Amino acid sequence: MTIEVGSQAPDFQLKDNHGRTVRLSEFRGEKNVVLVFYPFAFTGVCTGELCALRDELPRFENEGTQLLAVSNDSIHTLRVFAEQEGLEYPLLSDFWPHGETSRAYGVFDEDKGCAVRGTFVIDKEGTVRWSVVNGLPDARDLNDYVKALEAL
């Protein structure tokens, strides 16, 4: 079951593409968070979505908002992916224990062994205010994220 709008976002602690530990709770009281789960680095739809976020980064990573992207890839894979695509926001590795954070948000596909395309807008108090979950082949619309952030 996907985490419901209005519920408290499950806290997590994951390594980013530089090996730094990132905790959702460190943004509480400080920033809204756009949490984007995606299946795998270097795949067509994922690359397109993450590059679109890169191209619109000031809308998703600024004084009041933090963008966090999560996949089940290793930090090493994510480092190369970020360098190749010029991604300057944190790419978080939910590699081990495999899919633990993806499962907590209800977006882990057990058959495929990866996260589906789930996005959660979390307010400064840590409450999920908006979400969308798409299947593996279906890209998300960034304009929906912008509208959700503007509503906070």
Disulfide bonds with the S-S distance in Angstrom:
none
